[in-house]
Amino acid sequence: AADCQAGNMYTQQLMMADLDRLTPSYKSREMVRGRKGAVSPVTCVQHRARSVVRKYRRNVRYSQLRRLKEMIPSLAQQGAVDEVDILEETTRYILSLEQKLLEKVREHGLPEKLVKMKDKHVVCDD
């Protein structure tokens, strides 16, 4: 009988351990949806690592946007400009450069170096 009681207590302890394991601990873990919708536990270390990566990517994106802003004449002298405005103005600037290039080619023809390159590629393509 004592063995039976000890076995029951052990079984109850295992069941309690299983319940504790199945109960999410929001202080040490959070549940996050994976790529296919599956829920997986994320530890504090993983959460911190992801946070660091997000911060790094954000900093890289902002530094590239600042660099792009400096390259666009209409934005270079402006103070704070939205990300979308930088991208839209960049698109306009690239299109205007393309138009200027096409006008020059129509007026003066292709530069000598480009004609030679064009001839090389036509010969190589055969």
N, C-alpha and C positions, 0 to 999 in steps of 0.2 A: 504494500500500500504506500509505503514511503517512497519507493521507486516511482510509483505512479504519480504521486504528488510532485516529486522532483521533476518528472518528465513534463507534467502539465505546466509547472512554473517556467520550465525552459521553453516550452512551446509558446506560452504567453509572452515571455520576454522576446522571443523571435518575432511574434506577431506585432509587438509594440515597436520593435526595431524596424520592421517592414513599414508600419504606419508612419513612423518618424521619417523614414527614407522617402516615402511617397508624398509626405507633406512638404511643400516647397518652403524653403527658408528664404524669405525675401531680403534678409540682411546680407546673406552671403552669396545668394544666387538670384538671378532673374530669368524668367522664361522669355525666349526670343524665338520668333518664327524663322525657320531656315528658308532656303531657296524654294523648296517644294512644299512649303506650308507646314512642315513638321516642327514641332516644338522641341527645343533642346535647351538644357540648362547652360547658362553662361556664368562662369566664375568671375569673381572680382578682378582677377588678374587679366582675364580675357576682356572684360569690360573696359578696364584701364588701357589695355593695349589698343583696343579699337578706338578708344577716345583719343589716344596719342596719334594714331594713324589719321583719324578724321581731322585733327588739328593740323597735322603736317600737310595734308592735302589741301586744306583750306588756306594755309599760309602760302603754299606753292601757287594755288589758283589766284590769290590776291596779288602776289608778287608779279605773276605773269600778266594780270590785268593792268597793274601799274605800269609795267614795261610797255604794254600795248598802248596804253593811254599816252605815254610819252612819245610814241612813234607817230601818232595821229596829230597833224598840225592844229586842227580845230579843237582838240581836247587838251593839248599840252599845257596851255596857260590857265585852264579852268581848275577850280578847287576840287571839291568833292563831286564825283560823277557816279551815277549808278552803273552797276555791272551791265545791265541791259543796254543802257545808253552807249557805253564803251563799245559793245559788240555791234550795235546798229551803226554807229558812226564809223567803225572800222570797215564794215561791209560797204558803206557808201564810199569811203575813201578808196578801197580796193577797186570798186566799180569805176570810179572816176579815173584812177590810174590806168585801168584797162582801156577806157575810152580815149585817153590821151595817147596811149601807145598805138592804138588802132589808127588814130588820126595821123600820127607821124608816119606810120607805115604806108598809109594811103598817099600822103603827100610826097614822101621821099623814097619810098620802097624799102625793102629790107636792107639793113646794114650788111656790109661785105662779109663780116664774120658769120652772120646768120645764114647768108646765102650759101657759103661754103659748107656750113654744118648741115644745111638742108640737103645739099647735093650729096654729101657723104652718106646721110641716112637713106636717101633714095637709092643709092648704089648698093648699100648694105642690105636693104630690104629685099632685093631681088633674089 
